[in-house]
């Protein structure tokens, strides 16, 4: 058997932030010519560990060896000089520049755009990337932007690539395309690490999996020798069931009726065009579509946060009376029981106040009720404690500022807060983005609990496997239009994936 060469060896690597130990004495080898999936729950220290390899953080103790030689990596530049490149979850591109300009930005020496474009084209050809070097970033789809990020690190000579949640916003077809490229890179001898929560992707792409739990390294194994259940048990530390239990809707009645809804953005771009559907109480309606297809605008229009060009949105009360939502302000709509749990791309900028602690972030809901400045904090403390307990939020305590929590834990706080307001309609977007498998299932259970209570749940999600298992119906948006509404029990992710890329699927409006 050929001896594998370790591109990276991490020995005894430890990193703490205040009293929180993010990584404790981690030993990890990453080999050339392999794709390693790094798994673990939210807050288990995956991103922190990789950030140390990429020079964003510096370890408190331990050593990092690159190709057998001990190295000191203090900055991202140090990492790049050693051939390590990281593609982050949130892209670091400048919208008004072209692909080429972004790729060479920050490099030293004399820069020749023409030569750079040639070199970029050669990289694209070698691995099968589809990038137009002259295209501006703002004209690109999410998958094209990601491609630019990957080409950027390759251009700088990276042989060790770290990808953090690389498929979070890709369609199944785009994901497959990315995987083909990554396999080519692996066969070319590169070491690739992916941080992901999507187990079926781990199965199809990785050669080996390594698991972190509570900041410690648990072990690694060849992907072909393990199963999703085994991996999940290893991640969580105990046996977990991974079936989404989908209860049948009991007596579903129309709750939100949307007719011929059209929305334009501030700069006049058509975001939604003649969208019609009904969301029923006691049902989960999934909304699928490529990122930026109008899902966000649709939920914001229902919640009163988005001006509407034409069309109607009616709220149907228990007695069948229809109450128009258009023209009402968001507060009024919220009082009617329409709760928008939007997990934005920028969780801390939009959903929560980063410097406030958990209890105060819970209070943000009740501030609106017009209480005195001496608002009673007891209920919000109680709520914060129950959300922490129920959703297993990893935090030193409820007095911890939200900015100190990992992305996944922030997410749980957001969702917990919305559900606690006992809505009749729950609009949720990207509720499990960046959450580990165990936390995601906790959220799916919560949504099913809401459904059993007769809440109409509208679920915008990214993972089509989940959507097909969780939802009752799936409406597919493509370019702001409805390309079809299908019964989730009778469809599969490929059918939905294809509908996402074309208008004119199977129209079956109910």
N, C-alpha and C positions, 0 to 999 in steps of 0.2 A: 504493500500500500504506500502511495506517495506521502511524503511528510508535508504537512501543511505549514505554510509560512505565516506567522502572525504579523499582520500589518500593524496592529495595535495591541499592546498588552498594558492593562491597567492593574496596578498592584496596590492593595490597601488604600484605595482612594477614599478620602473622607471630606465631606463638606457640611458645615452647619450655618444656619442663618439664625442668630440669636439662640433661643432655646430649642429651635426645631432642627433635628438632624436630618438633612436631606439625603445624604449618602454616608453609609458607615462601612469602612474597610472593604470596599468593593474590589473584587478581582475579576477582570473580564478580558478575554482574548477575542480579537476580531481578525479573521483570516483573509488573505488575498483570494480573489476569485470565489467569494461567497456572499450571499445575501443573508444578513442576520436580522431577525425580527426581535426588537427589544420590547418586552411586554411587562405590564404591571398596572396596578390600579392608579387612579389619580392621586398624585401626591406621593407615589412610591419612589420618585427620584430619577425617572428616566431622562426627562429633559435636562435636569440639573447635571446629570452624569455626562450627557452628550455636550452640554454647554461648556463643560471643563475641557473636553477633547477639542472643542472648536475655539477655545481661547476666550470665551465670554466670561466665565468664572475661573478662579484659580483655586486649586484644591488646598484645603487646610493641611492635609498630610497625604502621603502616598506618592507613588511614582507612575509616570506614563512613559512607556517605551514605544517608539515608532520604528518599525523594521529592525527591532532588536537593540536600538540605541536609546538610552534614556534622554528625554528632551524636556525642556522647560517651556510650557506654552502659556504665555501671559496675555497675549492679545489675539484677536482673530487673524491679524496679519502673520503672527508667528505660526498659527495653525496652517494658513494657506501656504506659507513657505515650506511647510513639511508635507504639503499635498493633501491637507484635510479641508474639505468644504462642507458647509451645512446649509441645507435648504429649509428655511423656517416655515412654520405654519402660516405666519402672516408675511406676505411677500415684502421685500425691501426694494421696491422699484420706483423710479420716478416717472410719473404718468406721461409727462409732456415730451420725454425723450424717446428715441427709437430703441429697438432691441439692441443694436450694436452699441449705441452710446451708453446704455445701461450696463452692458457687459464689460466695457473697458473703463467705466467710471472709477476713478480712484487709483488706477494703475500708474506707476511712475514711468518716467522716460518719455520719449517722443511718441505720440500716438498717431497712427495713420489709419483713418477710418476705412479706406479702401482695403488695406492689408488685413485689418481686423475683420472686415466682412468676409473676406476670402477664407480666413482661418475659421470663422464661425460656420461658414457653409461646409467646410471640410469636416468639422465636428458633427454637424447635423447629418451629413451624408453617411458618415461612419456608423452612427448609432440609430439613424432613422428618425431624427427629430424633424418636426415640421415647423420651421420658424422663418419668417421673412425678416431679414436683418434690418430692413428699412422701415418696418411697421412701427408706429407709435404704440406705446403701452396702453394708452386709453382706448385704443381701437381693438384690443385683444380680449379673447375669452379667458376665463380663469385658467383653463388648461394650458393655453398659450403662454400666459404669464409664468406659470409654473415651469414650463419648458425653458423659458428665458433664464429663470433662476438656476436651473440645472446646468444649462449651457455656460452660464456665467462662472460657475465653480470649475467646470471642466476646462474652460478657456484659460483659467488661472492655474491649470495643471494638477487639479485634484485627482488623487488615486484612491482616497478614502472619502466616501460620501455619506453624509448623515441626512436622512429625510424625515422631518417631523410631521406626522399625519399627512402623508403626501396625497391621499385620495379623498380628503375631507369634502371637497366640493366638486368632485369629478363625476361624470355619468359613468355607468358600467362600461360603455364603449371606450371612453377616454381613459378609464382606469386600465383597461386591457392594453391599450396603446402604450401607456406609461410602463406597464409591466414588461412588454416586449423590449422596450428600450433598456430597462434596468437589467434584464437577462443578458442582453448583448454586452452591456458594460461589465457585468460579472464575468462573462466568458472571456472578456478582454483582460481579466486579471485584477479588476478593481475590487476593493472591499466596500460593501454597501451595508449601511445600517438603516433599518426603517423602524420608526416608533409609530405604532398603530394600535387601535383597539378593535379593528375589524378582523375577526378570527378567520373568516373564510378567505380573506386576502392573505393572511399569514400562511394558511395552508397552500394556497396556489402559488405564492411567490417565493417564500423564504426557503433556505437550505437548512437553517438552524434557528432555534429560538432560545433566547436567554431571558430569565425572569427576575425582576426585582420586586421585593415586597418590603414595605416600611423602610426603604432606603438601603436594604441589604440585598446582596446577590444570593439568589436561591439556588440557581443551577441552570444548565443549558442542555438541550438535546436536539438530535436531528429531527427536522420537521416530519420526515416520512415515518419516523418511529413513534409518533405520538398522535393524539386525537384532540379535537377542540375541547372536549370535556376534561381531559387530563391537563391540558394547558390552563384552562380556566381554574380548575381546582388548585393548581400550583400558584396561579396569580393571587387567588383569594386566600388560600391556606386551608380551605375546607371544601367539602363537596357542594356544588352549586347546580341547580337545575336551570337549563337554558331554554325553556320553552315559554314562549309568550302565550299565556292562557287567554284566548280571545272569547269572552262571553258573547252569546247571541244578544242582539239588541232586544230590549223588552219594550213593546208598545212605542216605537219611535214616532215622533210627531215633528212636523216642520218647526224649526226654531229661528233660523236665519234664512231669508229668501233673497237671493241676489239676482237681479234681472238686467241684462244688457249693460253691464258696468264697464265704463271706459275711464281710464285715468292717464293723465299726462304728467311728466315730471316738470319741475320748475323751469327747465330749459326747453320745454315743449316736446320732449321725446315721448312717444306713445308707449306706456308701460303695460296697460291692460286694454283689451279691445273686445267689447260686447261679451263680457263674461257672465254666464248665467249658471246658477246651481242652487240647491237647497241643502242646508246642513240641518240634520234632525237631532232631536234630543235622544240621548242614550245610544248615539252612534259616534264612531270616530271616522271623520272624513280626512283622508290623507291628501295632501297637495304635493304632487311631484313636478319637477321641472329642473332644467339646468339653472345653476345659480344666476340670479339676475333676470329671471323670466317673468317677474311680476309678482312672485309669491309674497314678498315683503309688502309691496304696495297694496295687495289685496287685503291682507290682515289689517294694515294701517287704515285702509278705507273703512273697514267694518268698525274699527275702534274709534273712528272719528279723527284720526291723526293725518289723514291724507285727503286733500281736496279732490272731488270727483267731477269729471267732465260731463258725462251723461250716465243715465241708468238709475236704478233704485236699490236700496237695501232695506228690507223690512225685518223687524224683530217680531216674532209671533209669540204672544203671551199664552199662558196655559188655557185661557178660555177661547183661544182662536183669534183674538183681536190683533190686528197688525199695526205695529207702531213704526213709522218711518225713522231710520237712524240718521239719514242725511240731514244735515243742517243742525244736528245736535252737537254740543261740544263734548270732548272726550270724557269729562267728569260725569256729565249727565248719562252718557252711554255706560260708563263703568258702574254707575248707581243702578242701572237696569240689570246689572249682572253680567255684562260682557267684559271678560277679563282678558287682557292681552299679555300673555307671558312671552315676550319676545326676547330671545336670547341673541342679542346683536353680535356682529363680528367683534365689536369693541365692547366687551361685557362691562368693563369698568368705566368706560366713558359714558355709556348710555343707560345701562340697567341699574347700576349700583354706584354709591358714592365711595370711592376707594379709601378715603381716609377715615370714614366713619366705621364704627364697629358693627357687628352682626345685628345686635338689638336695635340700633338706630336705623339700620337699613330696613329692618322689618317695619319700623315705625313710619317709614316714608309713605306707606299705604294709608296710615291713619291720620297723618298730618292734614290730609285733605279734608278731613271731616270737620275742619274749622275749630279745633280745640284751642284752649288757651296756650300761651307759651310754656305753661307748666304741664304739658301733656303727661298723662300717666304712662310711665315707662314699663309698668309691671306686665301688661299683656304682651308687649313686644318682646320683653325678655323671655317670657314663657314660650312665645311662638319661636323665638330664635333657638331656645333650648330644645323644643320638640323637633324643629327642622334638623338641628345638628344630630339629634338622637336617631330620628327616623331614617334620615338619608345618609347617615354615617359620614357627616362632614368632618374632614380631618382638620382640626383647629385646636390651638392651646386652650381656647375658651371663647365665650360669646363676646368678650371685651376686645378680641383681636381685631385690628383694622382689616377690612376686607382685602385690601391690596396685598396682604401677606399670605393669602390663601392661594393654592394652585388653581389653575383655570377651571379644572373640573369641579373643585369644591365651590368656587364662585357660582358656577352653573347651578349646583344643587340648591344654593341659597335662593337664587332667582326663582327657580321653579317652585320651590317650597312656599315662597312668599305668595306667589300668585294663586296657588291652589288653596292656600289658607283663607283667601278672601271669599270662599264659597260661591263661585260664579255659576251662572246657568249656561253660559257659553264660555268655553276656554279656547282661546286662540293661542296656539303655541308654535313657535318657529325655532327650529334647531335646538330642541330641548335637550338633546343628548350629545350635542357637538363637543367633541373632546373628552367625553366621559368614558371611563373604563366599562368593561362589559357588565360587571356586577352593579355599578351605579346606574347604568343605562336600564338594566332590567328593573331596578327599583322604581325608576321614573315610569317605565311602561306599566308597571303594576299600579302606580298612582293614577295614571291616565285611565286605566281600565276601571279603577275604583270610581273615578269621576263619571265615567260612562254609565256604570251601574246605578249611580245616583240620579241618572237622567240628564246629565250635563251633555250639551252638544259640543264635542271636541273637534276642533279643526287643527290638524297636525301637519306642519310643513317639515319635511325631513329630508335627509340626504341619502340614507342607507335604504336602498330599495328592498333588500332582503327583509329588513325590519318592517317596512311599510306593508309589504304583502302579508306579513304575519299578524300585524297589529291592527290594521285599519279594517273598516267594514267596506268602505268604498274609496277609490282613489281617483282624484281628478288630476289630469295631466295638463300642465300649461306649457305651451311652446311659443316663444316670442310674444308673450302676453295674451295669446288666445287659447281657448280650451281645445285641446286636440282629442279629448275624449274623457268619459267618466266610466270606470270599469268596476266590477264587483271584485274586491280584493281576494275573495275566496276562490275565484275562478280565473285568476290571471297569474302571470309570473313576471320576474323582474326584467326579463328580456323584452317582453311585450311592452312593458311600461317604459323601458329604456328607449325603445324605438319610437314610441309615441312622443318622447321628450324632444326628439330631434326633427319631428315633422308635424305639421298641422294636418288635421283631417283624419284622425284616428276613428275609432268606433264611437260615435256619438250616442250615448244612451242616457240622456238627461231624464231624471225622474221628477 
